Amino acid sequence: MTTITEVRRFYHYVMEDLSDPRTEDWFMVRSPVPLLLTIGVYLYLVKMGPIWMKSWKTYDLKTVMIIYNFSMVLLSAYMFYETLMTVWFNPDFDKVCQPVDYSNNPQAIRLARVIWLYYMSKLIELLDTAFFVLRKKNSQITFLHVYHHACMPIWYWQGAKFVSGGESYLVVSLNSFIHVLMYTYYLLAAFGPSMQKYLWWKKHMTKLQLIQFVWFVLHGARVFYIGCGFPRAYILCQCLFALSQFILFLNFYAKTYRKTDNMEVKTNSNGDCSKKRS
């Protein structure tokens, strides 16, 4: 009984005493239970969905995909705009190392809301996987894809719950900008083969994703070293999480694009040789 009591006290301490009082009543913030149930259902459907779809036809979701991707472009652009207004164009915000402002200052509340909205967007993005399942694009449901989509909502629930401000801005801002580009790419791709000639920049988009992870790690390391009042434990975990994603995305880049580049080099070399022989 003593152990159970201690666990309850610790849980209450973390969930109540350490949380941001401004966000505790916001949707899916107070308790981690609804979020964990959502992620649990997501992982179950990732496993079972392709099995169930074997006996079903492939769904044509072209119109749905166009509407969804266009909506995500707008949402990502809005979140990026909000970080521009609350952080980048705010002379009172220290971009190097900023603690969380837990006051009801309008700018602080505005940043807290966009951090919560970013958390909500990570839940919406679980639909990415659902579309793969319904369209039987099972090769796209990789470990990287599932790891990223399952972990991001959990990570930014913590942001909305405990640190809805300060250094939490960087991931929201940079990743929202990247997602404007990413969902624009998906939007164009959803229109079909006629758009292929405009989709040459996918490799460069992956490079930008790698750059953002490096930025997260380097910036986080500096914040950890300076110690400006932002929780060091959170920033350390964020650096480790960003590093894990960098490694996975780098592996994806190497497997996907270096192989393609090598094939192009060989093709060009063969073409040059044939010209010389003629």
Residue frames as qw, qx, qy, qz and C-alpha x, y, z in Angstrom:
[[0.000, 0.885, 0.465, 0.000, 0.00, 0.00, 0.00],
 [0.328, -0.757, 0.096, 0.556, 2.87, 2.36, 0.79],
 [0.383, -0.107, 0.595, 0.698, 4.36, 1.85, -2.67],
 [0.163, 0.622, 0.677, 0.357, 1.01, 2.49, -4.35],
 [0.174, -0.911, -0.285, 0.242, 0.55, 5.64, -2.29],
 [0.379, -0.570, 0.304, 0.662, 4.00, 6.89, -3.23],
 [0.325, 0.199, 0.682, 0.624, 3.32, 6.24, -6.91],
 [0.033, 0.806, 0.572, 0.150, 0.06, 8.17, -6.66],
 [0.276, -0.854, -0.062, 0.436, 1.78, 11.07, -4.94],
 [0.391, -0.311, 0.493, 0.712, 4.49, 11.13, -7.59],
 [0.236, 0.463, 0.707, 0.480, 1.90, 10.99, -10.38],
 [0.086, -0.905, -0.412, 0.067, -0.04, 13.84, -8.77],
 [0.378, -0.688, 0.152, 0.601, 3.18, 15.82, -8.36],
 [0.341, -0.064, 0.608, 0.714, 4.10, 15.43, -12.01],
 [0.110, 0.526, 0.721, 0.437, 0.62, 15.88, -13.49],
 [0.185, -0.893, -0.410, -0.034, -0.50, 18.72, -11.25],
 [0.427, -0.798, 0.034, 0.424, 2.45, 20.50, -9.65],
 [0.442, -0.305, 0.485, 0.690, 4.79, 20.45, -12.65],
 [0.370, 0.537, 0.660, 0.373, 2.18, 21.08, -15.34],
 [0.058, 0.122, 0.137, 0.981, 1.37, 24.39, -17.00],
 [0.177, 0.434, 0.697, -0.543, -1.82, 25.62, -15.26],
 [0.325, 0.450, -0.138, -0.820, -2.81, 27.58, -18.38],
 [0.456, 0.261, -0.683, -0.509, -3.16, 24.48, -20.56],
 [0.171, -0.082, 0.941, -0.280, -4.42, 21.84, -18.13],
 [0.522, 0.412, 0.582, -0.469, -8.03, 22.14, -19.32],
 [0.396, 0.535, -0.433, -0.608, -7.20, 22.21, -23.01],
 [0.926, 0.183, -0.049, -0.326, -8.31, 19.28, -25.17],
 [0.963, 0.112, -0.188, 0.159, -6.30, 16.07, -24.56],
 [0.274, 0.667, -0.453, 0.524, -3.77, 17.75, -22.27],
 [0.566, -0.616, 0.303, -0.457, -4.80, 17.07, -18.66],
 [0.794, -0.278, 0.536, -0.071, -4.15, 13.32, -18.70],
 [0.063, 0.480, -0.761, -0.432, -1.88, 11.18, -20.90],
 [0.516, 0.119, 0.833, -0.160, -4.44, 8.36, -20.95],
 [0.642, 0.651, 0.268, -0.303, -6.50, 9.47, -24.00],
 [0.299, 0.779, -0.492, -0.250, -3.30, 10.08, -25.96],
 [0.211, -0.374, 0.903, 0.023, -1.79, 6.71, -25.04],
 [0.622, 0.316, 0.679, -0.229, -5.04, 4.96, -25.98],
 [0.548, 0.770, -0.035, -0.323, -4.99, 6.78, -29.33],
 [0.152, 0.673, -0.706, -0.160, -1.40, 5.71, -30.02],
 [0.439, -0.123, 0.881, -0.125, -2.23, 2.17, -28.92],
 [0.676, 0.530, 0.442, -0.260, -5.12, 2.00, -31.40],
 [0.393, 0.811, -0.331, -0.280, -2.87, 3.51, -34.07],
 [0.071, -0.515, 0.850, 0.085, -0.18, 0.85, -33.59],
 [0.570, 0.140, 0.785, -0.197, -2.81, -1.91, -33.57],
 [0.640, 0.683, 0.221, -0.274, -4.25, -0.67, -36.87],
 [0.191, 0.753, -0.580, -0.246, -0.75, -0.38, -38.35],
 [0.253, -0.273, 0.928, 0.008, -0.29, -4.07, -37.63],
 [0.456, 0.314, 0.816, -0.167, -3.76, -5.33, -38.51],
 [0.410, 0.674, 0.050, -0.613, -4.82, -2.86, -41.20],
 [0.268, 0.499, -0.684, -0.459, -2.76, -4.36, -44.07],
 [0.125, 0.023, 0.991, -0.040, -4.02, -7.83, -43.11],
 [0.386, 0.531, 0.598, -0.460, -7.65, -6.73, -43.18],
 [0.351, 0.677, -0.172, -0.624, -7.16, -4.90, -46.48],
 [0.140, -0.232, 0.892, 0.362, -6.09, -8.09, -48.26],
 [0.195, 0.409, 0.890, 0.058, -9.75, -9.03, -48.66],
 [0.185, 0.826, 0.341, -0.409, -10.86, -5.50, -49.58],
 [0.586, 0.660, 0.223, 0.412, -10.44, -3.46, -52.72],
 [0.450, -0.102, -0.075, 0.884, -7.91, -0.65, -52.91],
 [0.053, 0.840, 0.449, -0.300, -9.61, 2.65, -52.15],
 [0.405, 0.486, 0.223, 0.742, -9.34, 5.56, -54.57],
 [0.345, -0.747, -0.379, 0.424, -8.78, 8.51, -52.25],
 [0.451, 0.321, 0.193, 0.810, -7.62, 11.11, -54.76],
 [0.156, -0.749, -0.232, -0.601, -10.16, 13.77, -53.78],
 [0.698, -0.695, -0.165, 0.042, -9.76, 13.06, -50.08],
 [0.752, -0.169, 0.021, 0.636, -5.97, 13.24, -50.38],
 [0.279, 0.508, 0.173, 0.796, -6.10, 16.56, -52.21],
 [0.383, -0.794, -0.180, -0.436, -8.36, 18.10, -49.56],
 [0.807, -0.538, -0.108, 0.220, -6.32, 16.62, -46.70],
 [0.690, 0.008, 0.050, 0.723, -2.94, 17.72, -48.04],
 [0.109, 0.628, 0.173, 0.751, -4.19, 21.19, -48.89],
 [0.554, -0.776, -0.176, -0.245, -5.61, 21.52, -45.37],
 [0.817, -0.402, -0.043, 0.410, -2.28, 20.42, -43.86],
 [0.485, 0.348, 0.086, 0.798, -0.43, 22.99, -45.95],
 [0.188, -0.744, -0.149, -0.624, -2.70, 25.71, -44.57],
 [0.743, -0.656, -0.134, -0.021, -2.43, 24.43, -40.99],
 [0.792, -0.138, -0.013, 0.594, 1.37, 24.18, -41.16],
 [0.300, 0.502, 0.114, 0.803, 1.62, 27.64, -42.71],
 [0.402, -0.791, -0.164, -0.431, -0.57, 29.07, -39.95],
 [0.808, -0.539, -0.080, 0.224, 1.56, 27.51, -37.19],
 [0.659, 0.107, 0.051, 0.743, 4.74, 28.79, -38.82],
 [0.031, 0.682, 0.164, 0.712, 3.20, 32.26, -39.08],
 [0.601, -0.760, -0.164, -0.184, 2.27, 32.19, -35.40],
 [0.796, -0.355, -0.019, 0.489, 5.85, 31.37, -34.39],
 [0.430, 0.415, 0.123, 0.792, 7.07, 34.21, -36.60],
 [0.217, -0.757, -0.162, -0.594, 4.78, 36.64, -34.76],
 [0.714, -0.687, -0.060, -0.119, 5.40, 35.35, -31.23],
 [0.820, -0.373, 0.171, 0.399, 9.11, 34.52, -31.47],
 [0.658, 0.187, 0.269, 0.678, 11.12, 35.52, -34.52],
 [0.131, 0.633, 0.201, 0.736, 9.64, 39.03, -34.85],
 [0.546, -0.802, -0.219, -0.106, 9.35, 39.52, -31.08],
 [0.333, 0.678, -0.430, 0.495, 12.34, 41.55, -29.80],
 [0.489, -0.580, 0.434, -0.486, 11.60, 40.53, -26.20],
 [0.986, -0.061, 0.113, -0.105, 12.00, 36.81, -26.97],
 [0.218, -0.687, 0.667, 0.188, 15.52, 35.41, -26.57],
 [0.850, 0.367, -0.261, -0.272, 16.06, 33.09, -29.54],
 [0.345, 0.498, -0.765, 0.218, 19.22, 31.64, -27.98],
 [0.345, -0.155, -0.872, 0.311, 17.78, 30.44, -24.68],
 [0.371, -0.344, -0.037, -0.862, 14.31, 31.41, -23.50],
 [0.084, 0.086, 0.899, -0.420, 12.59, 30.03, -20.38],
 [0.121, -0.534, -0.775, -0.315, 8.87, 29.33, -20.39],
 [0.167, -0.150, 0.186, -0.957, 6.70, 32.33, -19.61],
 [0.151, -0.357, -0.920, 0.064, 3.87, 30.82, -17.55],
 [0.125, 0.340, 0.320, -0.875, 2.07, 34.16, -17.21],
 [0.419, 0.635, 0.645, -0.076, -1.14, 35.19, -18.96],
 [0.029, -0.569, 0.302, 0.764, 0.73, 37.66, -21.12],
 [0.727, 0.531, 0.121, -0.418, -1.06, 37.69, -24.52],
 [0.454, 0.638, -0.601, -0.162, 2.11, 36.75, -26.42],
 [0.156, -0.316, 0.910, -0.217, 2.86, 33.92, -23.99],
 [0.643, 0.248, 0.588, -0.422, -0.69, 32.58, -24.31],
 [0.654, 0.630, -0.175, -0.380, -0.48, 32.87, -28.09],
 [0.266, 0.533, -0.802, -0.041, 2.71, 30.79, -28.16],
 [0.378, -0.095, 0.852, -0.348, 1.18, 28.23, -25.78],
 [0.717, 0.412, 0.309, -0.469, -1.79, 27.87, -28.12],
 [0.608, 0.616, -0.429, -0.258, 0.34, 27.26, -31.18],
 [0.006, 0.397, -0.907, 0.140, 2.34, 24.63, -29.27],
 [0.551, 0.146, 0.707, -0.418, -0.94, 22.91, -28.35],
 [0.698, 0.572, 0.001, -0.430, -2.11, 23.22, -31.96],
 [0.323, 0.582, -0.735, -0.128, 1.14, 21.62, -33.12],
 [0.280, -0.134, 0.909, -0.279, 0.42, 18.72, -30.75],
 [0.666, 0.398, 0.428, -0.464, -3.06, 18.42, -32.28],
 [0.557, 0.649, -0.366, -0.367, -1.55, 18.43, -35.78],
 [0.043, 0.411, -0.911, -0.004, 0.59, 15.42, -34.86],
 [0.491, 0.172, 0.782, -0.345, -2.59, 13.52, -34.01],
 [0.637, 0.617, 0.071, -0.457, -4.16, 14.55, -37.31],
 [0.303, 0.645, -0.650, -0.263, -1.07, 13.32, -39.14],
 [0.473, -0.119, 0.865, -0.121, -1.81, 9.77, -38.02],
 [0.716, 0.538, 0.268, -0.355, -4.15, 9.83, -41.02],
 [0.262, 0.680, -0.612, -0.307, -1.04, 9.67, -43.23],
 [0.150, -0.224, 0.963, -0.019, -0.70, 6.02, -42.23],
 [0.557, 0.365, 0.630, -0.400, -4.41, 5.35, -42.60],
 [0.561, 0.689, -0.139, -0.438, -4.26, 6.52, -46.20],
 [0.135, 0.509, -0.832, -0.171, -1.32, 4.19, -46.89],
 [0.346, 0.024, 0.911, -0.223, -3.29, 1.27, -45.46],
 [0.579, 0.532, 0.431, -0.442, -6.48, 2.05, -47.40],
 [0.530, 0.731, -0.285, -0.324, -4.52, 2.48, -50.63],
 [0.982, -0.041, 0.126, 0.131, -2.47, -0.68, -49.94],
 [0.404, 0.781, -0.356, 0.317, 0.79, 1.27, -50.01],
 [0.852, -0.520, -0.049, 0.049, 2.24, -1.04, -47.38],
 [0.764, 0.193, -0.105, 0.607, 5.83, -0.48, -48.50],
 [0.070, 0.683, -0.077, 0.723, 5.47, 3.11, -47.25],
 [0.678, -0.675, 0.002, -0.291, 4.64, 1.96, -43.72],
 [0.645, 0.359, -0.531, 0.417, 8.26, 1.66, -42.63],
 [0.603, -0.436, -0.474, 0.471, 9.74, 1.63, -39.14],
 [0.242, -0.005, -0.047, 0.969, 10.80, 5.26, -39.66],
 [0.285, -0.399, -0.398, -0.776, 7.27, 6.25, -40.64],
 [0.642, -0.543, -0.525, -0.132, 5.60, 4.53, -37.68],
 [0.587, -0.272, -0.365, 0.670, 8.27, 5.61, -35.16],
 [0.121, 0.120, 0.041, 0.984, 7.97, 9.24, -36.22],
 [0.401, -0.414, -0.389, -0.718, 4.17, 9.31, -36.30],
 [0.687, -0.486, -0.540, 0.011, 3.72, 7.45, -33.01],
 [0.582, -0.266, -0.344, 0.687, 6.32, 9.39, -31.02],
 [0.137, 0.305, 0.087, 0.938, 5.66, 12.96, -32.13],
 [0.461, -0.632, -0.317, -0.535, 2.20, 13.25, -30.48],
 [0.765, -0.485, -0.346, 0.245, 3.60, 11.81, -27.24],
 [0.544, -0.017, -0.127, 0.829, 6.53, 14.18, -27.29],
 [0.001, 0.302, 0.086, 0.950, 4.49, 17.29, -27.92],
 [0.573, -0.652, -0.450, -0.210, 1.83, 16.33, -25.43],
 [0.656, -0.396, -0.278, 0.580, 4.65, 16.87, -22.95],
 [0.265, 0.172, 0.095, 0.944, 5.33, 20.22, -24.58],
 [0.316, -0.541, -0.353, -0.694, 1.70, 21.31, -24.27],
 [0.701, -0.561, -0.441, -0.010, 1.41, 19.89, -20.75],
 [0.695, -0.522, -0.149, 0.472, 4.62, 21.11, -19.12],
 [0.376, -0.409, 0.208, 0.805, 6.60, 23.55, -21.30],
 [0.394, 0.710, 0.546, 0.207, 4.15, 25.38, -23.55],
 [0.089, 0.995, -0.051, -0.006, 6.52, 28.20, -24.35],
 [0.417, -0.725, 0.490, 0.246, 10.19, 29.10, -24.27],
 [0.085, -0.471, 0.783, 0.397, 12.49, 26.74, -26.15],
 [0.547, 0.299, 0.778, -0.079, 9.57, 24.58, -27.27],
 [0.418, 0.756, 0.033, -0.502, 9.12, 27.11, -30.08],
 [0.007, -0.575, 0.669, 0.470, 12.01, 25.84, -32.23],
 [0.268, 0.079, 0.946, 0.166, 10.64, 22.42, -33.15],
 [0.357, 0.672, 0.577, -0.297, 7.19, 23.89, -33.81],
 [0.212, 0.819, -0.134, -0.517, 8.56, 26.66, -36.02],
 [0.011, 0.496, -0.754, -0.431, 11.08, 24.74, -38.13],
 [0.265, 0.120, 0.954, 0.073, 9.01, 21.60, -38.46],
 [0.401, 0.685, 0.471, -0.385, 5.91, 23.57, -39.48],
 [0.232, 0.737, -0.357, -0.526, 7.94, 25.23, -42.23],
 [0.092, -0.263, 0.920, 0.276, 9.21, 21.83, -43.41],
 [0.335, 0.355, 0.860, -0.149, 5.66, 20.50, -43.39],
 [0.403, 0.714, 0.067, -0.569, 4.44, 23.33, -45.60],
 [0.231, 0.554, -0.679, -0.422, 6.89, 22.04, -48.22],
 [0.160, -0.082, 0.984, -0.004, 6.19, 18.37, -47.50],
 [0.402, 0.482, 0.713, -0.312, 2.41, 18.59, -47.76],
 [0.387, 0.700, -0.178, -0.573, 2.73, 20.80, -50.83],
 [0.090, 0.372, -0.872, -0.305, 4.71, 17.95, -52.40],
 [0.224, 0.199, 0.943, -0.145, 2.04, 15.42, -51.36],
 [0.415, 0.620, 0.330, -0.578, -0.68, 17.75, -52.66],
 [0.360, 0.605, -0.474, -0.529, 0.91, 17.92, -56.10],
 [0.007, 0.205, -0.971, -0.126, 1.55, 14.16, -56.11],
 [0.389, 0.312, 0.766, -0.406, -2.12, 13.52, -55.30],
 [0.503, 0.594, -0.036, -0.627, -3.14, 15.02, -58.65],
 [0.922, 0.259, 0.287, -0.012, -1.51, 12.09, -60.44],
 [0.773, 0.021, 0.320, 0.548, 1.21, 11.39, -63.03],
 [0.351, 0.811, 0.219, 0.414, 0.73, 14.73, -64.78],
 [0.278, -0.942, 0.131, -0.131, 2.47, 16.40, -61.84],
 [0.916, -0.196, 0.057, 0.346, 5.57, 14.19, -61.81],
 [0.571, 0.503, 0.007, 0.649, 7.67, 16.75, -63.67],
 [0.154, -0.792, 0.108, -0.581, 7.10, 19.19, -60.79],
 [0.821, -0.553, 0.051, -0.134, 8.20, 16.74, -58.08],
 [0.732, 0.445, -0.366, 0.363, 11.94, 16.68, -58.69],
 [0.014, 0.657, -0.421, 0.625, 12.69, 18.29, -55.33],
 [0.855, -0.440, -0.189, -0.198, 11.76, 15.42, -52.99],
 [0.808, 0.027, -0.315, 0.497, 15.42, 14.60, -52.31],
 [0.206, 0.421, -0.214, 0.857, 16.11, 18.19, -51.32],
 [0.586, -0.571, -0.081, -0.569, 13.14, 18.14, -48.97],
 [0.912, -0.289, -0.256, 0.141, 14.72, 15.19, -47.16],
 [0.559, 0.250, -0.262, 0.746, 17.96, 17.18, -46.90],
 [0.204, -0.566, 0.078, -0.795, 16.04, 20.00, -45.23],
 [0.822, -0.476, -0.181, -0.256, 14.61, 17.49, -42.75],
 [0.836, -0.056, -0.281, 0.468, 18.12, 16.34, -41.90],
 [0.264, 0.428, -0.177, 0.846, 19.28, 19.94, -41.46],
 [0.485, -0.618, -0.047, -0.617, 16.42, 20.67, -39.06],
 [0.897, -0.379, -0.224, 0.052, 17.39, 17.71, -36.85],
 [0.653, 0.143, -0.234, 0.706, 21.00, 18.91, -36.73],
 [0.064, -0.554, 0.046, -0.829, 19.71, 22.37, -35.81],
 [0.722, -0.569, -0.180, -0.349, 17.57, 20.91, -33.02],
 [0.882, -0.223, -0.245, 0.335, 20.51, 18.99, -31.54],
 [0.493, 0.252, -0.160, 0.817, 23.04, 21.84, -31.73],
 [0.239, -0.582, -0.025, -0.777, 20.59, 24.43, -30.42],
 [0.801, -0.511, -0.224, -0.217, 19.43, 22.09, -27.67],
 [0.800, -0.064, -0.295, 0.519, 23.01, 21.35, -26.63],
 [0.219, 0.385, -0.152, 0.884, 23.65, 25.07, -26.24],
 [0.525, -0.576, -0.108, -0.617, 20.47, 25.57, -24.21],
 [0.888, -0.340, -0.298, 0.088, 21.48, 22.63, -22.00],
 [0.645, 0.100, -0.256, 0.714, 24.93, 24.16, -21.48],
 [0.002, -0.472, 0.059, -0.880, 23.72, 27.71, -20.82],
 [0.304, -0.401, -0.800, 0.328, 20.93, 26.69, -18.47],
 [0.060, -0.260, -0.060, -0.962, 18.60, 29.68, -18.85],
 [0.425, 0.015, 0.503, -0.753, 15.77, 28.21, -16.78],
 [0.782, 0.173, -0.324, -0.504, 14.28, 25.93, -19.41],
 [0.863, -0.323, 0.354, -0.159, 14.10, 22.35, -18.00],
 [0.028, 0.615, -0.752, -0.235, 17.39, 20.63, -18.80],
 [0.488, 0.010, 0.870, -0.068, 15.85, 17.15, -18.61],
 [0.615, 0.636, 0.383, -0.265, 13.34, 18.05, -21.31],
 [0.357, 0.830, -0.330, -0.273, 15.91, 19.61, -23.63],
 [0.222, -0.452, 0.856, 0.115, 18.24, 16.62, -23.18],
 [0.565, 0.249, 0.780, -0.098, 15.48, 14.17, -24.12],
 [0.529, 0.780, 0.137, -0.305, 14.54, 16.38, -27.06],
 [0.114, 0.737, -0.609, -0.268, 18.14, 16.30, -28.32],
 [0.348, -0.185, 0.918, 0.044, 18.24, 12.50, -28.04],
 [0.588, 0.506, 0.591, -0.221, 14.91, 12.17, -29.83],
 [0.418, 0.839, -0.147, -0.315, 16.06, 14.52, -32.62],
 [0.083, -0.587, 0.779, 0.204, 19.31, 12.55, -32.91],
 [0.515, 0.091, 0.851, -0.046, 17.41, 9.28, -33.27],
 [0.578, 0.704, 0.346, -0.225, 15.31, 10.79, -36.06],
 [0.187, 0.821, -0.437, -0.316, 18.40, 12.17, -37.77],
 [0.286, -0.338, 0.884, 0.150, 19.95, 8.70, -37.83],
 [0.542, 0.363, 0.752, -0.097, 16.78, 7.12, -39.22],
 [0.463, 0.834, 0.120, -0.274, 16.25, 9.82, -41.85],
 [0.020, 0.730, -0.612, -0.304, 19.91, 9.65, -42.86],
 [0.417, -0.081, 0.900, 0.100, 19.58, 5.89, -43.31],
 [0.545, 0.625, 0.529, -0.180, 16.46, 6.47, -45.41],
 [0.280, 0.875, -0.205, -0.339, 18.29, 9.06, -47.51],
 [0.171, -0.533, 0.785, 0.264, 21.25, 6.76, -48.08],
 [0.468, 0.146, 0.871, 0.036, 19.08, 3.82, -49.11],
 [0.467, 0.717, 0.479, -0.195, 16.70, 5.82, -51.29],
 [0.316, 0.929, -0.050, -0.186, 18.78, 8.46, -53.01],
 [0.222, -0.659, 0.660, 0.283, 22.36, 7.26, -53.09],
 [0.577, 0.115, 0.795, 0.146, 21.24, 4.10, -54.82],
 [0.490, 0.789, 0.366, -0.060, 19.32, 6.21, -57.36],
 [0.049, 0.916, -0.303, -0.257, 22.30, 8.54, -57.83],
 [0.423, -0.401, 0.764, 0.275, 24.63, 5.60, -58.43],
 [0.596, 0.408, 0.683, 0.104, 22.27, 4.19, -61.04],
 [0.346, 0.920, 0.122, -0.135, 22.14, 7.58, -62.78],
 [0.167, -0.778, 0.531, 0.292, 25.93, 7.82, -62.77],
 [0.529, -0.089, 0.809, 0.241, 26.26, 4.35, -64.29],
 [0.537, 0.667, 0.516, -0.003, 23.65, 5.21, -66.93],
 [0.181, 0.956, -0.125, -0.197, 25.46, 8.41, -67.85],
 [0.337, -0.587, 0.680, 0.284, 28.80, 6.61, -67.93],
 [0.595, 0.202, 0.756, 0.183, 27.44, 3.94, -70.27],
 [0.434, 0.847, 0.299, -0.077, 26.01, 6.64, -72.49],
 [0.026, -0.890, 0.369, 0.265, 29.34, 8.44, -72.67],
 [0.488, -0.314, 0.772, 0.262, 31.17, 5.20, -73.51],
 [0.606, 0.467, 0.636, 0.096, 28.78, 4.37, -76.32],
 [0.298, 0.941, 0.028, -0.159, 29.34, 7.80, -77.81],
 [0.213, -0.732, 0.581, 0.285, 33.08, 7.34, -77.72],
 [0.579, -0.010, 0.787, 0.213, 32.83, 3.98, -79.46],
 [0.536, 0.706, 0.462, 0.027, 30.73, 5.46, -82.24]]
